[in-house]
Amino acid sequence: MQQTLNRYRMKYLALLPLLILIPLSFSACISQMKNTIRAGKQQVIPAPAPAADRQKPAGSPATKGSNQSVSATCPPEPTLKLTITDAVLLGLGNNEEFKVERLNPPITQTAEREERAKFDNVVNAKSTLSRNRSDRQTVTRHFDAAATISRFFPIGATMDVEGGSEWNKDMPSSNDPESDWRSYINLRVTQPLLQGGGTQVNLATLRQARLDTLMSRFELQGKAESLTADIETTYWDYFLGLGQVDIYTQSLGLARRLVRETQERIRIGDKAQTEIYFAQAEAASRQQNLIDAKSFLEETRLRLLRLVNPPSRDLWNRQLDLRTLPMVFDAHLDKLGVHIQQATMLRPDLNQARLAYQRGDLEIIKTRNGLLPKLGVFLTLGRAGYSKHFAGSLHDITAGEGGLDFLAGGEFEFPPSNQAAKAKYDRSALRQSQQKQALDNLSQLVQKEILSAYVEIRRAREQITASEATVKYQQEKRDAELERYRLGRGSMFRISQAERDFVLSRISYVQSRIDYLKGLTLFYFAEGTLLARRGIGLPAGHP
């Protein structure tokens, strides 16, 4: 009996772990089901693919971009087809940074309007009504109203025309019951003779504001030319990236074929095992170059999209199809002296510097005015009318009785040392001298930029011819090494060297063509005629 009980006890003890694991497993299944249901309610957005995997050559259909949540709900946008003119016009209209710059001239012009407002008429009117009890029997009531029209003239004169009426009533007694109303009209003129006199000093600030407005327009013109140059150079860089991707793709294909061919030759005993290492190393190197070329192409695409900023719901995934091909043509340039002369007249930064120099001249006029003493004259003419009624006071003014009131005089003020005014004048004179030297320095830099851009154009044009011949001979050398290798007399190392030289010569040829086109853009930019040559109006107008 005891043995039977022990046997059943051992069976139950063996089943005890199962009884514990079954609830735990059931709880885990329930938790997994809850997580599955919760995950199904959420929208899963996959991680963005690498830029190199997204990139396709121009003209290929758009691929899935980094923001797949957009493509999941909306169809992909069509490939953006751009000529170089379209790219420039889109950039000047939509570039976010240039939009900010376009607001500067209107903002600066508000200062011009503010300075012009100093010569506008100013109307001032006031009126008061009072009652005052001075003692038990006297209560004074008073009313007055007056209006003044003032104006400041460019010659420095100030003219005020003032008219008004007042009414006084004392109760119960009045000193003059027949003259409760008094009306008057006055003309006051003040004219400075030395400091503050004349149109030069009084219009100097307004003229400076006008120059500031024109300077802001030339600055905007410089920004527009810089943006145009960036768009065009980036446009050609995109073609450079396409050429590099194409060249490295072809080279990688050849390297992989050579790896397979070398493996087959090693298998049949025609080549040593060491030959495969050169072939594999060359294929790996070409793979690295292709990755870098795709990355450069993608970065250039993003930079061009940023500059052009076309209307798009998914800007950064927009693919490009550039329609203006990098055709090389011989630009018929004039003599360098003609281009330097045009740059001297048309460069916006030079025109801006000239306007700054003119502004400095006006500042000297203003500070020189502070060296003069204050000497001014003033004259006030007026008439007054008195009556029991308001209408009677006005009639009394026009009746001519009582004569004409006048007040005339002058004032003089001058500090003996006047050190503050002298310091301001000396500072403006030194700054003007500094501005003149800066203008001369800028003119010299412009000449140097023209010459450097011209040298770059000549270099790139000559490199096109030289690199074209280099490509031809490097290809022949590469083909000869391939033939030697297939005949069993060459080595994979020599093929790798020849292929590398051939690829570099092709890259150099493409680079020289792009450099020539970019050099023309930068030459016209240095000359200050880039916008005009593209048929775009100048924001600042004529120089």
Secondary structure as UniProt FT lines:
FT   HELIX           2..41
FT   HELIX           51..54
FT   TURN            58..59
FT   HELIX           68..73
FT   STRAND          80..82
FT   HELIX           84..94
FT   HELIX           96..102
FT   HELIX           104..116
FT   HELIX           117..119
FT   STRAND          122..133
FT   STRAND          139..152
FT   TURN            154..155
FT   STRAND          158..171
FT   TURN            177..178
FT   STRAND          181..192
FT   TURN            195..196
FT   HELIX           199..202
FT   HELIX           204..268
FT   TURN            273..274
FT   HELIX           275..308
FT   HELIX           315..317
FT   STRAND          320..322
FT   HELIX           336..346
FT   HELIX           348..369
FT   TURN            370..371
FT   STRAND          374..387
FT   HELIX           390..399
FT   TURN            401..402
FT   STRAND          405..413
FT   HELIX           419..486
FT   TURN            487..488
FT   HELIX           492..527
FT   HELIX           530..533
FT   TURN            534..535
FT   TURN            539..540
//
